[in-house]
Amino acid sequence: MTLFAITSGQSAAIQEGGTKPETVYVKDSNVSLSDFIEDNADALATDWRLFAERMAAGEVKPFPTELENPLRKIMLEIAGDMRQQQSVKQRTDKSRGDSPDNTPGLTTEARAHAETRLEQGFTLDQMVAEYRALRAYIARRWTSDRCAFVASDIDDLLRFDEAIDQALTESIGHFSARLSPLNDLFVGVLPHDLRTPLQAVDMSAECIGRGVATPAQCVEASGRIQRSVKRMQTMVESLLVLTRARLGQPLPVAAACANLGEICKEAGDELRAVFPRAPISVRLVGDLRGVWDAGLLAQLVSNLLGNAIRHGDPERSIELTANGDDSDNVEICVLNHGPQIPNGILPLLFEPLIRSSQESKATGSAKGLGLGLFIVKQIATAHGGDVAATSDIDHTEFRVRLPRCRSQYDSHS
């Protein structure tokens, strides 16, 4: 950051070849840091704006001078905050990034600055870089004119750092809070709008494959298109579930009489067709009838089996067991052999993107969205059940418990 090396009136390093603006600073070798900030708020805001132009999208982009206003207000609030009498606890809270209620002005202006930067298209990293520049730039400007330092100067620097930490924390929090709903909206709208064109592609591929005069190669290509479309549709549905969870919306469940045994058999057959070498065995025990959303349970079982295929030993069996001996609940168990999952990872397995990030580190690319087990948990929770995982040096096991809702089943019988 060449910004930190410039001297008074030499901000051209920021503009790279532009006209050198004359930024005049008030110099006093005995002035306190808070007074220095107040006396030079206009000059500091101008140089900060020039730095912001440099940071915006990696290019020089003229910003209106009105954008200096929130910067100036933040600096004036910091100066005012430094003069306030504060307890040791209040100062400790500020250094930790907490927000004591005795500085509402600084909080308000820091959030306003974040709002402005979000509207200008800044990334979070770019906004943080502004604060990093401000901290170093003001401190260097102030200390460069001082002949000697006294104890109060050290306290000034500490108070300045504490105020900057608080402003930065407020800006980051507001920036993230405003950005998160926008991301959720995008993730929610995109898969929703993708459904229709994917269905059109799937139907077109099916028509081509069924044509009487269609060459064998085209029939094979049609099959590949349909399989790819199905994978994309699964990803779309997973993204919709993730969006619902992030927005606090429950997963919709269309409960009806269902047989878990039939669901497990069909899921096993489907996975064997896709992975012919996968040694999947299905074991059904007891009464497996209940009231569930059969489509969601099929996705749950498929996700568990797919996870076992991706992470298990390909030479050893994958065991799917559905147990209905309990009159109130049924249990689904998927066991695969392979490396032990570290204890530190086990509690995080059902969070989104956890396994995907682990795969990326190990292989350089992820095999999926990393939402499979997250979806399993969401489906189990939506049915009033739960899911747990255990792992040792030889095998990993996932168990899903689902209430049978026998009273509802009997009423439907």
C-alpha positions as CSV (number, residue, x, y, z in Angstrom):
1,M,0.0,0.0,0.0
2,T,1.9,3.1,-1.2
3,L,-0.6,5.2,0.6
4,F,1.4,4.8,3.9
5,A,4.6,6.2,2.3
6,I,3.2,9.4,0.8
7,T,4.1,12.8,2.3
8,S,1.9,15.9,2.6
9,G,0.4,17.0,-0.7
10,Q,1.7,13.9,-2.5
11,S,-1.2,11.6,-3.0
12,A,-0.4,11.0,-6.7
13,A,0.9,7.5,-5.8
14,I,-2.7,6.6,-5.2
15,Q,-3.9,7.9,-8.5
16,E,-0.9,6.7,-10.6
17,G,-0.2,9.5,-12.9
18,G,-3.0,11.7,-12.0
19,T,-2.8,15.3,-10.9
20,K,-1.2,15.7,-7.5
21,P,-3.8,17.1,-5.1
22,E,-2.6,19.5,-2.5
23,T,-3.7,18.0,0.9
24,V,-2.7,20.5,3.6
25,Y,-2.4,19.2,7.2
26,V,-2.3,21.3,10.3
27,K,1.0,20.6,12.1
28,D,1.5,20.9,15.8
29,S,4.2,18.8,17.5
30,N,2.3,18.9,20.9
31,V,-1.2,18.3,19.7
32,S,-3.0,15.2,21.1
33,L,-4.1,12.5,18.6
34,S,-7.8,13.3,19.1
35,D,-7.1,17.0,18.3
36,F,-5.0,16.0,15.3
37,I,-7.8,14.0,13.9
38,E,-10.3,16.8,14.4
39,D,-8.0,19.5,13.0
40,N,-7.2,17.3,9.9
41,A,-10.5,15.5,9.3
42,D,-11.1,17.1,5.9
43,A,-7.5,16.3,4.6
44,L,-7.6,12.8,6.0
45,A,-11.1,12.1,4.5
46,T,-9.8,13.3,1.1
47,D,-6.8,11.1,1.1
48,W,-9.0,8.2,2.4
49,R,-11.4,8.7,-0.5
50,L,-8.5,8.6,-3.0
51,F,-7.4,5.3,-1.4
52,A,-11.0,4.0,-1.7
53,E,-11.0,4.9,-5.4
54,R,-7.9,2.8,-5.8
55,M,-9.5,-0.1,-4.0
56,A,-12.8,-0.1,-6.0
57,A,-12.7,-3.0,-8.4
58,G,-8.9,-2.8,-8.7
59,E,-9.0,0.4,-10.8
60,V,-9.0,4.1,-10.5
61,K,-12.7,5.0,-10.3
62,P,-13.6,8.6,-9.4
63,F,-15.8,8.8,-6.3
64,P,-18.0,11.8,-5.6
65,T,-16.6,14.0,-2.9
66,E,-19.9,13.5,-0.9
67,L,-18.5,10.0,0.0
68,E,-16.0,11.8,2.2
69,N,-18.8,12.7,4.6
70,P,-19.2,9.3,6.3
71,L,-15.4,9.0,6.5
72,R,-15.2,12.4,8.2
73,K,-18.0,11.6,10.5
74,I,-16.3,8.3,11.6
75,M,-13.1,10.1,12.3
76,L,-14.8,12.8,14.3
77,E,-16.7,10.2,16.3
78,I,-13.4,8.4,17.0
79,A,-11.8,11.7,18.2
80,G,-14.8,12.3,20.5
81,D,-14.8,8.7,21.8
82,M,-11.1,9.1,22.7
83,R,-11.9,12.0,25.0
84,Q,-14.6,10.2,26.9
85,Q,-13.9,8.8,30.3
86,Q,-14.2,5.0,30.0
87,S,-13.9,2.2,32.6
88,V,-11.4,-0.6,32.2
89,K,-14.2,-2.9,31.2
90,Q,-15.5,-0.6,28.6
91,R,-12.1,-0.3,27.0
92,T,-11.6,-4.0,27.2
93,D,-14.9,-4.6,25.5
94,K,-13.9,-2.2,22.7
95,S,-10.6,-3.9,22.2
96,R,-12.5,-7.2,21.8
97,G,-14.8,-5.7,19.2
98,D,-17.8,-5.5,21.5
99,S,-20.1,-2.4,21.3
100,P,-20.4,-0.6,24.6
101,D,-23.6,1.5,24.8
102,N,-21.7,4.7,25.6
103,T,-20.6,5.3,22.0
104,P,-23.8,5.2,19.9
105,G,-22.5,7.8,17.5
106,L,-19.5,5.7,16.4
107,T,-21.7,2.7,15.9
108,T,-24.2,4.6,13.8
109,E,-21.5,6.1,11.5
110,A,-19.6,2.9,11.1
111,R,-22.8,1.2,9.9
112,A,-23.5,4.0,7.6
113,H,-20.1,3.7,6.1
114,A,-20.6,0.0,5.5
115,E,-24.0,0.7,3.8
116,T,-22.2,3.2,1.5
117,R,-19.5,0.8,0.6
118,L,-22.0,-2.0,-0.1
119,E,-23.9,0.3,-2.5
120,Q,-20.6,1.2,-4.2
121,G,-19.8,-2.5,-4.9
122,F,-17.0,-2.9,-2.4
123,T,-16.1,-6.4,-1.2
124,L,-15.7,-7.0,2.5
125,D,-11.9,-7.4,2.1
126,Q,-11.8,-4.0,0.4
127,M,-13.7,-2.3,3.2
128,V,-11.5,-3.9,5.8
129,A,-8.4,-2.6,3.8
130,E,-9.8,0.9,4.2
131,Y,-9.8,0.6,8.0
132,R,-6.3,-0.9,7.9
133,A,-5.1,2.0,5.9
134,L,-6.8,4.5,8.1
135,R,-5.3,3.1,11.3
136,A,-1.7,3.1,9.9
137,Y,-2.1,6.4,8.0
138,I,-3.4,8.5,10.8
139,A,-0.9,7.1,13.3
140,R,2.0,7.8,10.9
141,R,0.8,11.3,10.1
142,W,0.5,12.2,13.8
143,T,3.8,10.6,15.0
144,S,5.9,12.0,12.1
145,D,5.6,15.6,13.5
146,R,6.2,14.8,17.2
147,C,9.6,15.7,18.7
148,A,9.1,13.5,21.8
149,F,6.6,11.1,23.3
150,V,5.0,11.2,26.7
151,A,2.8,8.7,28.6
152,S,-0.4,10.3,27.4
153,D,0.6,9.8,23.8
154,I,0.8,6.0,24.3
155,D,-2.7,6.1,25.9
156,D,-3.9,8.1,22.9
157,L,-2.7,5.4,20.6
158,L,-4.3,2.7,22.7
159,R,-7.6,4.6,22.7
160,F,-7.4,5.2,19.0
161,D,-6.9,1.5,18.3
162,E,-9.8,0.6,20.6
163,A,-12.1,3.0,18.7
164,I,-10.9,1.7,15.3
165,D,-11.6,-1.9,16.5
166,Q,-15.1,-1.0,17.5
167,A,-15.9,0.9,14.2
168,L,-14.4,-2.0,12.2
169,T,-16.5,-4.6,14.0
170,E,-19.7,-2.6,13.5
171,S,-18.9,-2.1,9.8
172,I,-18.2,-5.7,9.2
173,G,-21.3,-6.8,11.1
174,H,-23.6,-4.5,9.2
175,F,-22.0,-5.3,5.8
176,S,-22.3,-9.0,6.4
177,A,-25.9,-8.7,7.7
178,R,-26.9,-6.7,4.6
179,L,-25.1,-9.0,2.2
180,S,-26.3,-12.3,3.6
181,P,-30.0,-11.9,2.6
182,L,-28.9,-10.8,-0.9
183,N,-26.9,-14.0,-1.3
184,D,-29.8,-16.1,0.1
185,L,-32.2,-14.5,-2.4
186,F,-29.8,-15.2,-5.3
187,V,-29.3,-18.8,-4.2
188,G,-33.1,-19.2,-3.8
189,V,-34.1,-17.6,-7.1
190,L,-31.5,-19.2,-9.3
191,P,-32.4,-22.9,-8.6
192,H,-36.1,-22.0,-8.8
193,D,-35.7,-20.5,-12.2
194,L,-33.5,-23.3,-13.4
195,R,-36.3,-25.9,-12.9
196,T,-38.2,-25.1,-16.1
197,P,-35.3,-25.2,-18.6
198,L,-34.0,-28.4,-17.0
199,Q,-37.4,-30.0,-17.4
200,A,-37.5,-28.9,-21.0
201,V,-34.0,-30.4,-21.7
202,D,-35.0,-33.6,-20.0
203,M,-38.2,-34.0,-22.0
204,S,-36.4,-33.2,-25.3
205,A,-33.7,-35.8,-24.6
206,E,-36.4,-38.4,-23.8
207,C,-38.2,-37.6,-27.1
208,I,-34.9,-38.0,-29.0
209,G,-34.1,-41.3,-27.3
210,R,-37.5,-42.8,-28.1
211,G,-37.5,-41.9,-31.8
212,V,-37.9,-44.9,-34.1
213,A,-35.2,-43.7,-36.5
214,T,-32.9,-42.4,-33.9
215,P,-29.3,-43.8,-34.4
216,A,-27.8,-45.9,-31.5
217,Q,-25.2,-43.2,-30.8
218,C,-28.0,-40.6,-30.4
219,V,-29.9,-42.9,-28.0
220,E,-26.8,-43.2,-25.9
221,A,-26.2,-39.5,-26.0
222,S,-29.8,-38.9,-25.0
223,G,-29.3,-41.2,-22.0
224,R,-26.3,-39.2,-20.9
225,I,-28.2,-36.0,-21.2
226,Q,-31.0,-37.3,-19.0
227,R,-28.6,-38.6,-16.4
228,S,-26.8,-35.2,-16.3
229,V,-30.1,-33.4,-16.1
230,K,-31.1,-35.5,-13.1
231,R,-27.9,-34.7,-11.3
232,M,-28.5,-31.0,-11.9
233,Q,-32.1,-31.3,-10.7
234,T,-30.8,-32.9,-7.5
235,M,-28.4,-30.0,-7.0
236,V,-31.1,-27.5,-7.6
237,E,-33.3,-29.1,-5.0
238,S,-30.4,-29.2,-2.6
239,L,-29.8,-25.5,-3.0
240,L,-33.5,-24.8,-2.4
241,V,-33.4,-26.8,0.8
242,L,-30.2,-24.8,1.9
243,T,-31.9,-21.5,1.1
244,R,-35.0,-22.5,3.1
245,A,-32.9,-23.4,6.1
246,R,-30.9,-20.2,6.0
247,L,-34.1,-18.1,5.8
248,G,-35.5,-20.1,8.7
249,Q,-38.3,-21.7,6.6
250,P,-39.3,-25.3,7.5
251,L,-38.9,-28.0,4.8
252,P,-42.3,-28.7,3.4
253,V,-43.4,-32.3,4.1
254,A,-46.2,-34.0,2.1
255,A,-46.9,-36.8,4.6
256,A,-48.9,-39.9,3.5
257,C,-48.9,-43.6,4.2
258,A,-45.6,-45.0,3.0
259,N,-43.5,-48.2,3.3
260,L,-39.8,-47.5,4.2
261,G,-38.9,-51.0,3.0
262,E,-40.0,-50.2,-0.5
263,I,-38.2,-46.8,-0.4
264,C,-34.9,-48.5,0.7
265,K,-35.2,-51.2,-2.0
266,E,-35.8,-48.6,-4.8
267,A,-33.0,-46.4,-3.5
268,G,-30.6,-49.3,-3.5
269,D,-31.6,-50.4,-7.0
270,E,-31.1,-46.8,-8.3
271,L,-27.7,-46.4,-6.8
272,R,-26.5,-49.8,-8.1
273,A,-27.6,-48.7,-11.6
274,V,-25.6,-45.5,-11.4
275,F,-22.6,-47.2,-9.6
276,P,-22.6,-50.8,-10.9
277,R,-19.5,-51.8,-8.9
278,A,-20.9,-50.5,-5.6
279,P,-21.5,-53.5,-3.3
280,I,-24.8,-52.3,-1.7
281,S,-26.8,-54.8,0.4
282,V,-30.3,-54.0,1.7
283,R,-31.7,-55.6,4.9
284,L,-35.3,-55.0,6.0
285,V,-36.4,-55.8,9.5
286,G,-39.9,-55.6,11.1
287,D,-42.9,-53.4,10.2
288,L,-41.6,-50.5,8.1
289,R,-45.0,-48.7,7.5
290,G,-45.6,-45.2,8.6
291,V,-46.7,-41.7,7.6
292,W,-43.9,-39.8,5.9
293,D,-43.0,-37.9,2.7
294,A,-41.9,-40.8,0.5
295,G,-40.1,-38.5,-1.9
296,L,-38.0,-36.9,0.9
297,L,-37.2,-40.2,2.5
298,A,-36.0,-41.5,-0.9
299,Q,-33.7,-38.5,-1.1
300,L,-32.5,-39.1,2.5
301,V,-31.6,-42.8,1.8
302,S,-30.0,-41.9,-1.6
303,N,-27.9,-39.2,0.0
304,L,-26.6,-41.6,2.7
305,L,-25.8,-44.3,0.2
306,G,-24.1,-41.8,-2.1
307,N,-22.0,-40.5,0.8
308,A,-21.0,-44.1,1.6
309,I,-20.0,-44.8,-2.0
310,R,-17.9,-41.6,-2.2
311,H,-16.1,-42.0,1.1
312,G,-16.1,-45.8,1.7
313,D,-13.7,-48.5,0.7
314,P,-14.9,-49.5,-2.9
315,E,-13.9,-53.1,-2.3
316,R,-16.0,-53.6,0.8
317,S,-19.8,-53.8,1.3
318,I,-22.1,-50.9,2.0
319,E,-24.9,-52.1,4.3
320,L,-28.3,-50.4,4.3
321,T,-30.6,-51.6,7.1
322,A,-34.2,-50.5,7.9
323,N,-35.4,-51.6,11.3
324,G,-39.1,-51.4,12.2
325,D,-39.1,-53.5,15.4
326,D,-39.9,-50.4,17.6
327,S,-43.6,-49.8,17.5
328,D,-43.1,-46.0,17.7
329,N,-40.1,-45.4,15.5
330,V,-38.2,-46.8,12.6
331,E,-34.4,-46.7,12.1
332,I,-32.3,-46.4,9.0
333,C,-28.7,-47.4,9.2
334,V,-26.0,-47.1,6.5
335,L,-22.6,-48.6,7.3
336,N,-19.5,-48.4,5.1
337,H,-15.9,-49.4,5.6
338,G,-13.0,-47.1,5.2
339,P,-10.9,-44.5,7.0
340,Q,-12.0,-43.2,10.3
341,I,-13.6,-39.7,10.4
342,P,-11.7,-37.6,13.0
343,N,-13.6,-36.9,16.2
344,G,-13.3,-33.1,15.5
345,I,-15.1,-33.5,12.2
346,L,-18.0,-35.7,13.4
347,P,-20.1,-33.0,15.0
348,L,-19.8,-30.9,11.8
349,L,-20.7,-33.5,9.3
350,F,-24.3,-32.3,8.9
351,E,-23.3,-28.7,8.3
352,P,-23.3,-27.5,4.7
353,L,-20.1,-27.7,2.7
354,I,-18.1,-29.5,5.4
355,R,-17.3,-32.7,3.5
356,S,-16.9,-30.8,0.2
357,S,-14.2,-28.6,1.7
358,Q,-12.4,-31.6,3.1
359,E,-12.5,-33.3,-0.4
360,S,-11.2,-30.1,-2.0
361,K,-8.1,-30.1,0.3
362,A,-7.3,-33.7,-0.4
363,T,-8.0,-34.0,-4.1
364,G,-8.0,-30.4,-5.4
365,S,-11.7,-30.6,-6.4
366,A,-14.9,-31.3,-4.6
367,K,-17.2,-34.1,-5.8
368,G,-20.4,-32.3,-5.1
369,L,-21.9,-29.3,-3.3
370,G,-21.2,-30.8,0.1
371,L,-24.9,-30.6,1.0
372,G,-25.8,-34.3,1.0
373,L,-25.6,-34.9,4.8
374,F,-27.0,-31.5,5.5
375,I,-30.1,-32.4,3.5
376,V,-30.3,-35.7,5.4
377,K,-30.5,-33.8,8.7
378,Q,-33.0,-31.3,7.3
379,I,-35.3,-34.2,6.1
380,A,-35.0,-36.1,9.4
381,T,-35.7,-33.0,11.5
382,A,-38.7,-32.1,9.3
383,H,-40.2,-35.5,10.1
384,G,-39.6,-35.1,13.9
385,G,-36.6,-37.4,13.8
386,D,-32.8,-37.1,14.2
387,V,-29.6,-38.4,12.7
388,A,-26.2,-39.3,14.2
389,A,-22.8,-40.6,13.0
390,T,-20.2,-42.8,14.6
391,S,-16.8,-43.8,13.2
392,D,-13.8,-46.0,14.2
393,I,-10.7,-47.3,12.5
394,D,-12.7,-49.8,10.4
395,H,-16.1,-48.4,9.6
396,T,-18.5,-45.4,9.7
397,E,-22.1,-45.6,10.5
398,F,-25.0,-43.2,10.1
399,R,-28.3,-43.8,12.0
400,V,-31.6,-42.0,11.3
401,R,-34.5,-42.3,13.7
402,L,-38.0,-41.4,12.4
403,P,-41.2,-41.4,14.3
404,R,-43.6,-43.8,12.8
405,C,-46.7,-41.7,13.5
406,R,-48.7,-45.0,13.8
407,S,-51.9,-43.2,14.9
408,Q,-51.9,-41.3,11.6
409,Y,-51.1,-44.4,9.7
410,D,-54.0,-46.3,11.3
411,S,-56.3,-43.4,10.5
412,H,-55.3,-43.7,6.9
413,S,-55.6,-47.4,6.7
